[in-house]
């Protein structure tokens, strides 16, 4: 009888241990989360041409932040060349109306970028830069931009207390190209004046 009870106790102990381990492992198991991967619809060459254009734009933006008119003209020239190199023909296969809209955006971008090369007033250059930005932003929306995250930023007093202007940036930090580091009135006091209004990226 004692032997039977001993065997019974051993069985109960092992059953308890098995239940504890199984229960613990079951509770510790984490569900596998499905991560949706973004699917790109443009070719690498097309996306590279957009990235090159934006790189030139951001360098031009930096030149405006530094109020360096020589660098503004140099980067504006490279931006225009990069804009001419966008492989828009790829959009034809997707939607002909999309191609027409994109071409109009680019025409407007160049119409505002080209005068920068001739102007001597940085204020006039900044007006044209603001119009370049206003046409570049919808272009990226139209084509379905697939690059790194970029930000649509706003300064509420770019050209005076009630005259705002926008620009694109590759960083969430505000570095204002309209008031910048060497503003005649504010010096660098308004360098970070502005806010992020939107962002564009492949979702």
Secondary structure, DSSP 4 states (H G I P E B T S, - for coil): -HHHHHHHHHHHHHHHHHHHHHHHHHHHPPPPPPPPPP---S-HHHHHHHHHHHHHHHHHHHHHHTT-HHHHHHHHHHHHHHHHT--GGGGGGT-HHHHHHHHHHHHHHHHHHGGGGT---HHHHHHHHHHHHHHHHHHHHHHT--SS-EEEEEETTTTSTT--EEEEESSSS---TTT-SSBTTTBTTTTT--EEEEEE---
